[in-house]
Amino acid sequence: MNFRLEKFILLSFLLLSVTALAHAKSQSFQEAFMEAQKQIDAIFSDEFMNRIAKDTIKKISDSNKPETEKIDELEKYLDSIKSKSGKEAPRTDTFKASQSNNKINTPPQTSEKQENKKIPDRNLIFKSTVLIKGKEKRGSGFIAEFNGCKVILTNINLLFGNSNIRVIDFFSRQLEIKSIYFAEDRDIALINIAQDCDIPPLRIERDIANIPLKSNVTAYGTAREYAKSSTGILLGITVKTIDLSCVIEKENSGGPIISGKTSNVIGVSSCIDRKLHWSDSEAEKEKILRFGTRIDNLNPEKLIRLDVNSYNTDLQYQKDLKDVNTLGEIFLKDVYGEFKNSRETKVIVEYLENEQKKDAAKDKDKEDSKSRVKFTETCNCSYCRENNLPCYLCPYCRNNNTTISINKKNNKDNSEKNKEKEKITWNNNLDPGRYIKYKFMDNLVKQWNTLSTGNDNFSSYSSLLSRIKNYISKPAVDLKRRPSKYKYINEENQILLDYNDFLLTEIDALGKRIAEAMRISNIKSKKKAMPE
């Protein structure tokens, strides 16, 4: 009996020890959890980022990992947010503190009954849609509940490059902007507003992958400061964007896209037009892009708070690059308008025509009785007539590999039209009125225009082109040295940089044409100087 009693006492003691140890570990983690909440309050004064950080440590506490691993994970997370914010918070050596009364509000869970509720009145959606108005741009936004906070969602492209931004609600009241956040990986901006705002927030769809394709969707906005909507269907879903058939006006960009099935927000409307290339003396714009940007898979930890100083610097760099790109457009449009009809260009045309006549004479014996020539002279298709190309350069003729009959009458008419174009008088002067904004160009325009008054000096043209090229390329070099910390802004800047490179390439091509004209002009002048 004594042996059994001793065994029972020993087992009871071991059981109590294990229970006490487990309770101690649990108590240790709870204290560490409360300490983490205190440090977050010390690091983040902004309510929005405070809520995101506390939501993260809540996820750590709810995981099934051992208590020691949870404490290590808490320490690593606190170290990471400290390094990002650059702030230090009070911290005990044992990472313990008394219990705190801080509450953690997690995003509201959507029940199946809520998912299947009736579609709300359009007026309720319009009341949650706001007008974002600035000096340079205007567009839309909407109030929604994101990560437990009431915020305004809109596009980055609507805010960036826009000054004196105001947010006006459905009742013409101006809402106070507390802080602004940019997403790292997509065209989404969050505006933090007062949480006591009486406007009901829209609900965000938790996973739009559950929305069937070809289902009805509606894009809402405030185009021309009036409530607008456009209904279409959902065409496709990618990782960051959604494709839809709705007609999105430019000022509706930033508004909500509502699913007709669940009445929840599935994305933010985006309407972007970008100037990408230049040709035929005109700046051409890419087709306006209309799509939706997903917010259901937006990671709150990838939101970067807008730094005013950094933002203003980014804005100034982009403005400088846009200005010189505009100057490049004006200059190329001005020069090509006159240079196409210059004396030097006529020399090149005459030289090429003589070479073409020589080639045609060599191939004369290849003609048949119907005067058909294969891939030698200018054919009668519209592409060759417009570009004055021989058949072997015509993609249509080359691909079809056909023998083309020459219409000599049409060729004669085309040659007469070309001669009429050549009769246009030489006017190599730049228009000073186009360069009023650019004081640097005053002296350069005067030097350029003096070249047509006396003897033509082609080397001066090349030196002036070099000066213009250096001026246009400088802001691009500065921007490459100092990239923005916002990924979306870098993507926008890269489009401007590519366009700047294209303009510089066109200026180089202009310089080569001038050099070629100089070479041919020198050859002709030497032939005239030679005694017969």
Buried (B, 14 or more C-beta within 10 A) or exposed (E): EEEEEEEEEEEEEEEEEEEEEEEEBEEBBBBBBBBBBBBBBBBBEBBBBBBBBBBBBBEBBEEEEEBEEBBEBBBEBBEEBBEEBEEEBEBEEEBEBEEBEEEBEEBEEBEEEEBEEEBBEEEEBBBBBBBBBBEEBBBBBBBBBBBBBBBBBBBBBBBBBBEEBBBBBBEEEEBEBBBBBBBBEBBBBBBBBEEEBEBBBBBBBBEBEEBEEEEBBBBBBBBEEEBBBBBBBBBEBEEBBBBBEBEBBBBBBBBBBBBBBBBBBBBBBBBBEBBBEBEEEEBEEEEEEBBBBBBBEBEBBBBBBBBEEBBEEBBEBBEBBBBBBBBBBBBBBBBBEBBEBBEBBBBBBEBEEEEBEEEBEEBEEEBEEEEEBBBBBBBBBEEBBEEBBBBEBBEBBEEEEEBBEBBEEEBEEBEEEEEEEEEEEBEBBBEEEBBEEBEEBEEBBEBBBEBBEEEBEBEBBBEBBEBBBEBBBEBBEEBEEEBBEBBBBBEBBEEBBEBBEBBBEBBEEBBEBBBBBBEBBEEEEEEEEEEE
